[in-house]
Amino acid sequence: MIESIKIENFRGIKNMEMDDFKRVNLLVGKNNCGKTTLLEAIFLLLGAGNPKLPISTNSARGLHKVDETYWRILFNKMDTDVGIRLEGNFKYPQQYRILNIRPDYSSSSTALIEEKNGDKSLKIEDISSISVPVISGILLWYNRKKENKETGIDYLSGISIDGSNIKERNLQNYVEDLRGIFIRSSNFLSDIGKRFNKIQLSKKTKDILIILKQIEPSLTNLLLGSDDIILCDVGLDKLIPISSLGEGICRLLAIILALYDGNKGIVLIDEIENGLHPSSQEVLWKGIFEIAHQLDIQVFATTHSIECVHSFSLAYNKFIEEHEDERDKDNLRLFRIERKPEDKMRVVKYNNEVLFASLEQGWEVR
């Protein structure tokens, strides 16, 4: 569980600090205020030893052409002279993580080894009087230390892409002890079959059905078919792919499966309301609170929808009514992120009591 984070020079965020994270956290704010970037920063810290994660965040944003811009887009205002620095304080396990990301340069000149009549010669192409540095990848310096310790263990990894070749500098003998899952609209169906198979093997399919039946009452069973396609029984002569019931129920299923797969980890959900009717959002939030409580999971989600915020608040209050041991634990936070002039960031925090009162009064919290 992460308690606080500091972000410097990462994408659209020049400098931002946030703390007081709880078990379930909802991020709101205008477009381009940094909500998704915050999720990405947490994700990178969770897998600080994995140099592929920055590439996966670019791919999720639809960036696939690898050139100078591909790497520079990771840095605030594309300024690679100022490196990225991410810091996170984690409660379980007790760790303080620091991740620094710098560009990895190569030369713009190309060199080829030619062989003629058994003799080898070096041929330089596109040479000029000045060798212009070209960003070919990134280097990641990662420090992990126990809380209150002055020093920790330093790690160095990196990744570069040359044409179709990916070169990795991996950490030796490194074992990650934190788990994170990141769900976006572009990848919410990824690994859904594998995750459902785990549920099926652990005999927890009925737990999933209880949640889904609140949206689709005719649903009586779920099974994993060939090619990792999830089939459902809705009373017809044959089982049908659950995707035929619409994007909303598929997205609900994908989020619930990710939560079950994220046992004792952190689940990040971007634009959680996408594809879900407002009447389904309270069902989803109630499921999130139940599973997060049961499996000791921390959740971060983003939304633009005021209906989603209302569902978030209502579901939590119903949840604590049913769980007396949770009533005094203050396990909900809503954060409104605001971008101010000169790239300054302002974060407004709402606990459950303040959020509920604000919504009752009709105050704008987004």
N, C-alpha and C positions, 0 to 999 in steps of 0.2 A: 504494500500500500504506500503510495506516494503522498507526502504531506505538504511539500512545497516545491517550487521550480523557479529557476532564473533562466531567462532566454536573452541572448545577445546576438544581434546581426544574423538572425535566421529568417529567411524569406522576407515577409513584410513587417517583421517585428525587429525594431532596432534595439529596444531594451524593455523588458517586462519582467515583473516578479509577481508571483501568485502564491498564496498559502491558504491554510485552513481547509484543505480538501477533506471531504468526508467519503463515506462509502459510496454514495450515489451523487454525482455532480452533473448539473445541466448548464451548458454554456450558451448564452444568447448575445445578440448584438447585430449591428448592421453588417451588410456585405463587406468583405475585405477588412474586417476589424481584427482578424487573427485567430478566430475560433479553430479552424482546421489546422492552422500552423501550430497552435498549442497542442492539439492531439498528436500531430506528427513529432513534436519535440519530446513529448512523453514516450512515444513509441520508440524513438531513437535511443533514449536513455534506457529503456527496458532491454533493448538489444544492442547496447553500446559496443559489444564485441563483434557485431555482425556488420561488415562493411557494405553489404548488399542493401541494407535498409534505406539509405538515402536514395538509391536507384528505385526501389519499390515505391517510395513516396512520389517521385517524379512520374513514374509510370501510371500511378493512380490518378494523377492530374492530367493525363493524356499526353505527356511528354515522352517521345520515343526516339526522335532524331538526336543522335549524340554528336554535339558540336560544342563550341565554347559556351554558347547560351545555356546548353543543357546543364553544365556544371555551375555556371555563374548564377543561375536562377535560384540556387540554394541559398545564396548570400544576400543580405539586405542591400537593396538598390544595386544588386549584381556587382558589388564592390568586393573583390577577392583580396584586396589588401588588408581588409579587416576580417579576421576569422570568425567563425561561428563558435559560440561557447554556450553549452547547456549544462545546468547544474540541477540536481534533484536530490531531495532528502527523503529517504524511504524509511518507513517504520518497520515493515516486515519484509525481508530481514532488515536489521538496522544497518543502513549503508548511506554514504554520501557519494554520489556519482558526479563526475565532471567529464564532459565530452567536448573536446576541441576538434574542429574540422577545418582543414586548410586545403588549398588547391595543390595538386601535384602537377608540376610542369614538365613538359618535354620541349625539344627544339622544333622550330617550324621547318628546318631543313631536313630533307630525307636522304638517307645513305643506303646504298645498295652495294652488295658484294658481287662483282662480276667475275666470271671465270672464262678465260680464253686460252686455248691451247695449253691447259694445265696451269696457267698463271692466274693468280687471283689479284684483282685490283679493286680499289674503293672508288665508287662513283657517287659524287654529291650532286643532288638535284635541288633546284630552287634556292640556291645559295645567294646570300647578299652580304654586305659588309657588316651587318648587325644580325645576330641570331635572335629571332623574336621568340620569346617563350609562349608556348601554347599549353593550355590546360588539358591534360589528358585523363585526369581523374582526381581523386581526393585522398587525403591522408587523415586518419582519425587517431587522435591521442586520447586515451581513456584512462582515468584514474578512479579507482574504487577504494574507499576507505570506510572503516567502521566509524559510526557516529562518535564525535568528540576526539577522534584520533587526528594528530597533526599531519601524519603522512599516510599514504596508502600505496597500493600496488599500481604501477604504470603499465599500460599496454599500448602497443602501436599496431594498427592495421591500416589497410588501404585497398582501393580498387581503382582500376583504370580500364578504359575501353579503347581498343584500336581496331577500327573496322568491326568485324564480327568477333574479334577476340576479346574476352574478358579476363583480365589478370587480377588476381586477388592476393593480398598480403594478409593471411589469416593469423589469428592468435594461436599460439602453441599451448596445448594443455589447458585451454580455457573452458570452463564449464559455467554456463549461465544459470543463475539461481533465481531469476525473475521471469515471469511469463506474461506476455502481452498479446492480445488479439485486436486487430484493427479492422472494422467493418465500414466500408464505404458503399455508395450507390453503385460504383463501378465494379465491385468485387464481392457483393454480399452473398452470391451463390458459390463462391470459392470454397472448396472443402466441405460443402454441405452434406454430400454423400458419406464422406469419411466420418464426419461428426455424428451423423445419424446412426451409422453403424456402431459407434461406441455406445450410443444410447440404447440401441437395440440389444447389444450384447450384455449391457448392464441391467436390462429389464426395466428401463425407465421410460419406455414408450408411453405408458399410461399417463405419466406426469406431463408429457408434452401434449397429449390429447386433451387433458383437462383444460389447458390454456387455449388451444386452438378451437375447441368446441364452443367456446364463448363467442367466437366469430363465425364459425360454420357448424351449426348444431347437427347437421346430417353426417358429420365426419365420425366414423366409428373405429377406424384402424389405419395404421401407417406401416408400410413395408418398404424395404430397400430392394429395388429391382436391378436389372442389368445396367451397366454403364453408370452406376451410382445415381440412378434416377429414383427419387422417392415417390412411391405409389400410395394412393389413399383409397379407402372404401367409403363411398358416400351413398351406398344403397343401390347402386346400379348393378347390371349383370356382370360387369368387369371392373377391376381396379383401374383407376385412371391416374396419370401423373398429377402430382399436387400442383404443379405449375398451371394446370388448366383451371384452377380455382382463382387465379389472378395473382398479380404482383404483391398485393397487400399481405395475403396469408403466407406467401413464400418468404417475404421479408420478415414477417413476424416469426416464422419458423427458423429462419437463418439466424436471427438475433438470439432466440432462445437456445438454439443448439450451440452457438458461440459461447453463451454464458455457461452452459454445462461443461463445455470444453475448457473454459478458462478457470478451472478450480484453483482457488487461492492466488489468482493472478489479477490482471487489470484488463478490462474490456473497453475499447474505445469505439464509439459509434458516431459517425459523421452524418448529419442531417437525418436524425432518427425518425422523423415523421414522414419521410418520403414513401409514397405508395400506400400510406395508411389513412383510412377514413378517420375523422376525429372520434367516432364512436369506438374505434379499435384501439386508440392510443392509451386509454385508461387501462384496458386489458393488458397491453404490453407493459406499461409501467408497473402494474401490480405484479406481473410475472417477474420483472426485473428486481423489484424489492424483495420478493420471496426468495428467488434463486441467489441473489447476492448475499442475503442473510444466511441462507442454508450452506452455501459453498465458500463463504468468506471471500467474496469477489468485490473489487472496487470498479465502479463504472463511471466513465466520462462520456457525455453525449452532447451534440450540438443541435440546435433547432432555430428556425425562423418563425415558427408557428406559435401564436398566442394560445390556440387550442391545445397544443402540446404542453405548454407551460401549465395550463389549467389542469390537464390530465395528470401531469407530474405531481402537482400539489394534492389533488384529490386522492390519487392512488396511494400516496405516502400516508395521508391521514387515515385512510381505511386500513392500511397495513399496520400502523402502530396501534389502532384500536383492537386489532386481532392479536397483537404481540405485546403483552404488557411489559416484557423485559426490554423492549425497544423504545418505549415512550420517552424516556429521559436521556437517550443516547445521542440525540441531535445528529442523525446520520444522513442529512440531506443538505445540499447547498445549490443555490442558483447563482451563477456569476454573470453579470452583464459587463461585457468588454466594450470600451469606448476608445476610439482613436481621436486624439486631440491634435491641435496644430504642432508642428515641428516634430512629428512622429512620436509624440508622447502618448502613453497608454494609461487609461484609468479603468480600474476594476471595482465594480460595486457588488457587494456580497449580500445575499439574502438567506437567512436560515428559514426553517419551516414556518415558524410563527409569523415572521415579518412578511414572508412571501404570501402566506394565506391571507393575511390582513390586507396586503396591497392589492391582491386580486379581488377580494371582497369589495374594496373601495373603488375598483375600476381603474387603479393607477397603472400606468404603462411601466412594465418591468423589462421590456425587451430593449 
